[in-house]
Amino acid sequence: MKRKVGYTWRLREVMAQHQIFTATELVPLLRDRGIDLSASQVHRLVSGTPERLSLQVLSAFCDILGCTPADLVTTTAQNAGVRKTAIGDLPAPPTAAKLRPRPARILPDE
């Protein structure tokens, strides 16, 4: 059975718990830890859900906010829906020979 996995990025929530409300407040804190990101890069990390994230940046966020990676990323996993397949009780699709057009019958006007 296939599983569908996902995650929720909770950086903004954890920042609010620590009274940090803007991305620009994080820039000097990250710089103190050797992470040199622009304000727009930090804003994208705060406002969106990153698909890729450096472990150095994740570690810096954890140090700044006094949390663990599990506090910043919540994972979910659930069974994917099973796709239904035809078992044989459906009629077979028509072949190309059956799809040929029939000749038109033209009737005289009455």
C-alpha positions, 0 to 999 in steps of 0.5 A: 500500500502506498503512503502519502506523506506531507509536512507543515512548516511552523516557523512563523508560529514558533517565532510568534511564541518567542515575540519575534514578529518580522522576518527582518528581526531574524536576519541579524540573529542568523548572521550572528550564527554564520548564516548570511541570507538577505531579508527577502530570502528570510522573508520567503522562509518565514512566509512560505513553506520551503521545499529545500532547507539547509541543515545549517539554516534549520540548526540556526533557527532551532538555536535562535528559537530554543526549539527542536526541528520537530517543533518547526516541521510537523510531518503527516503520513496517511495511506493513499487511496487505492485506485480502482481498476477494471475487473472484467465486468465492463464491456470491452472498448470498441475496436477501430473496425466498429468505429467506422462511420456509416454511409449516409442515406439521403432521402428525397424531400416529400 
